[in-house]
Structures are given as structure tokens and as C-alpha cells.
């Protein structure tokens, strides 16, 4: 018998939904998650695209700095020519004439006829007379035997070979004339002018504003090395000691809170402020030598300390409290528990933070500008180890800044090449940090 009071809702049984079936709200939520993933992948892709574009631009502009155009010629200097040149008042000019005659004979032998004089040769390879004379004075046994000379070409000749200088854009000057390009073409056809790896760029020193081809980064690398030694041997012990005290021993009161806030604020202070501080304290007040790696290292130490302290405190705080409790439970003192148990476990993070801080300091230019290392031209290596700290020198970022500010396009290539070397140093230091972390890291 049917109940007349039964409602339609009660009469129709409710349909059970499956756990595998998605309702409208779940589909909407899943679609939003999919879109978010796509946005994230697109952001990563755009970032990688810009990174690839940056590296491609650096390599395209900087790789020409690692090659140079050289003039390689072999000729024999007879004893009679040597005696005649040494009897002249202008000895280097006589040696240059001998070189020009030998070069002219080689071109004629190859069927290449081109008119040139000693001044044209000087515009192409510089004052080579002194180079030839010095070689034979140091090696008198080579007189009368064939000797091969590999002479670096002038920067504008190198630019012509690389396509940076063309016949249409070249303006006659004391550095290079349009007629000299005919000689360069003839020397190239004869195989006398060719490209070679520019070792002088890596091992040499800086040159004058008129000679970008002879500019090198070697002395600046040495300056950066001595600066990093100062930063390492000062910032690491001071930063680690301050971090251990603040994290493990210091009482929690308003003074330690004030110190922690100031350390965090110092990590965000612009680097040029540290340069002003170093200029006032280390040079004007303490009287330390200007443009010295010692002063540069002290300034960069002040800038690096907040980074090392923050990373070291984070590494100490990541060690589980059970390690401390276990050490104290077996009778160890507070200092023993920290130095024998906590510190070794936090060492991977400490080393990683230190290396990253050093890498940041290696690329800083603004603090060095204030202490004079940007304006100094590094044209010689330090004579002693102690002199590497106190003698005036430059640094890699400062040298790159100096080259970029010069008018000659050849120095612009040198600046890009210096950026490549600096990036190699930074990548190496970050790779070491990653290896150390993986080598000593322990998972809890």
C-alpha cells in the first residue's frame, strides 16, 4: 500500500557519487593548478632564455679578446749587419730597416708586390727594433742562424682582421693608414699575418690607452688573489666566532636583538657605503697605502662579514637540539658540545656561506673605486709576497671597469674578455661550495 504522505524527494533515492568522479569544483581547482604550473614553467623558460642570451652576448663580445693577430717572420741577421747596427747612433732604427728588407724579400719571393716603409711596419707591429736588438744581445749565438719572430700586431690591425675595422670606416691617423691595409692583405696572403691565442691577455699587465692589444689581466688577477686572502683570513674566523657566540652563548636580551637587527641591515647596505667607510678609516685615519690589496681586502671584509654571520647562524640553528642535549647529558661542557659536536655538523653550511660571500666580494667594484684601485693601472707584478699586499695594484672588476671606460673599441673587447675570466672564477667558487656541501652534508 502506497503512503500518500511520502514526498517526491523521499520517494527518489539519492544517487551515490564515485570517489573517482570529479565534480565541477574539483575540476576548477585542478584547472587552476595546471595553469599555475604552466605559468611557473613559462617563467623558468623566460629566465633561462634571458640567461642564454646573456651568456651568448658575453661570449660573442669577449672571445675575440683571447685571440690576437701576429706577424710571424723568419730572417737571418748576419754578423756584419749586427756590427753595422751597433755602430749606428739610432740602433733600433737600423734593426727595423733590416727587418723591413727581410720582409720585402719574402714578399717578392712569393710574387706579392706592395710598397711600404719602416713607418708602415711600425704602425703594424709597433717599435720592433728594440725587440730584435734585445733578442740578439741576449742570444749572440743566434747571429747568422735563421730566427723566427712572432710579433703582436697593433690593435687596429687586429680589428681589421676581425672585421671590427673596415676600409670604409678607417680614418688615416698615426696609428694606421688606409694604405697600410694593402700591406696587411699581402702579409695575410703570404701566411705571415695570422691569428694566435693571446696568452698575454691572461698573463700580461695593463697597457697605455694607445695600446689595447698589449693589455693583459694577469696583474689584476694577482691583486684579486691577495685581496681574497685578506678577506678569507679575516672574515672567516671573525664571522664564525661572532655567529657561535650570538647563536649559542649570548643571552637573549635587547642588546643581542639590536646586534642581530644591525647585522641583518648591514647585509643590505650598498657596497659603495663600505668603500666610503674604508676610505675614511683605513686610508685617511690609519694611513694605509692607497690602491693596495690590503686596504681592498679590509673593505671587502667589512662587506662580507654580515653574509658569513647570517649563513653561519642559519647552519648552527639547523643542527638538531638533540645533539646538544646528548653531549650535555654525557657530561660535556657547553663549549665542548658546541665545538666538538655542533660546529662540525654545521661546517658544510659555514663553508658554503663563506665561499658565496667571497664570490660576491670578488665581483665588487664600487668599494674599490673609493680607495683608488679603479684609477690605478697595474703594469707590473709585485716583487715580493709581502709587496702583493702593500704595493699598489688593481683587481679584476676594477680593471674591467677601467677598460670599459676607455674610448678605443679594442679595450671594449678586453672588458668583455675580462668578464669571461671573472665569471669562470665565480662559477668555480660556487661549484666548490656545492661540492663541499654535498661532501659533508648529513641528513637528519
Secondary structure as UniProt FT lines:
FT   TURN            4..5
FT   HELIX           8..11
FT   HELIX           24..62
FT   HELIX           63..66
FT   STRAND          67..76
FT   HELIX           79..87
FT   HELIX           91..109
FT   TURN            110..111
FT   HELIX           118..125
FT   HELIX           128..138
FT   HELIX           140..142
FT   TURN            143..144
FT   STRAND          146..152
FT   HELIX           155..162
FT   TURN            167..169
FT   TURN            178..179
FT   HELIX           180..189
FT   TURN            190..191
FT   STRAND          193..197
FT   HELIX           199..203
FT   TURN            209..210
FT   HELIX           212..214
FT   HELIX           218..244
FT   HELIX           245..249
FT   HELIX           254..266
FT   TURN            267..268
FT   HELIX           271..278
FT   HELIX           279..285
FT   TURN            290..291
FT   HELIX           293..318
FT   HELIX           321..329
FT   TURN            330..331
FT   HELIX           334..337
FT   HELIX           338..342
FT   HELIX           343..362
FT   HELIX           366..370
FT   TURN            371..375
FT   TURN            385..386
FT   HELIX           387..390
FT   HELIX           396..404
FT   HELIX           409..440
//
